[in-house]
Amino acid sequence: MLEDLTLSLQFARFPEAALHRAALPRAKVARWIRHALEAPGEITVRIVDAEEGQALNRDYRQKDYATNVLTFDYTQAPVVTADLVLCAPVVAREAAEQGKPLQAHYAHLLVHGTLHAQGWDHETGDADAEAMEAREVEILARLGYPSPY
């Protein structure tokens, strides 16, 4: 686990923001990200509503829907710098559909996004997807969470 992390945790204004803020105590968010970091990091985590999540996904990925997590990676060395944008309504819906606590799903998605920020990619082939999933399972196990897969 890496200790060198500068974290900015932001919440957009939306009706259910308090529920999501309660599921994301700063110390836990930092712990989850630190476990996934392999270098010092400067990470901004922003929790958004469906409208902002959809606009970002449309503008940056040309996909016109809100997705669970978007990773904007800027540098990987010597410091990992990235913005992780999580769409609260999508995360809440997925957690409910998967029968898992909201906090556990956030932990998984923050680990997932942090790995993306370091160059891990599950969309480049089956072997890469399997390697990334295995790394996520390993990190989440160290954090006390079951496999999300």
Rosetta blueprint (number, residue, H / E / L):
1 M L
2 L L
3 E L
4 D L
5 L E
6 T E
7 L E
8 S E
9 L E
10 Q E
11 F E
12 A L
13 R L
14 F L
15 P L
16 E L
17 A H
18 A H
19 L H
20 H H
21 R H
22 A H
23 A H
24 L L
25 P L
26 R H
27 A H
28 K H
29 V H
30 A H
31 R H
32 W H
33 I H
34 R H
35 H H
36 A H
37 L L
38 E L
39 A L
40 P L
41 G E
42 E E
43 I E
44 T E
45 V E
46 R E
47 I E
48 V E
49 D L
50 A H
51 E H
52 E H
53 G H
54 Q H
55 A H
56 L H
57 N H
58 R H
59 D H
60 Y H
61 R H
62 Q L
63 K L
64 D L
65 Y L
66 A L
67 T L
68 N L
69 V E
70 L E
71 T E
72 F E
73 D E
74 Y E
75 T E
76 Q L
77 A L
78 P L
79 V L
80 V E
81 T E
82 A E
83 D E
84 L E
85 V E
86 L E
87 C E
88 A H
89 P H
90 V H
91 V H
92 A H
93 R H
94 E H
95 A H
96 A H
97 E H
98 Q H
99 G L
100 K L
101 P L
102 L H
103 Q H
104 A H
105 H H
106 Y H
107 A H
108 H H
109 L H
110 L H
111 V H
112 H H
113 G H
114 T H
115 L H
116 H H
117 A H
118 Q L
119 G L
120 W L
121 D L
122 H L
123 E L
124 T L
125 G L
126 D H
127 A H
128 D H
129 A H
130 E H
131 A H
132 M H
133 E H
134 A H
135 R H
136 E H
137 V H
138 E H
139 I H
140 L H
141 A H
142 R H
143 L L
144 G L
145 Y L
146 P L
147 S L
148 P L
149 Y L
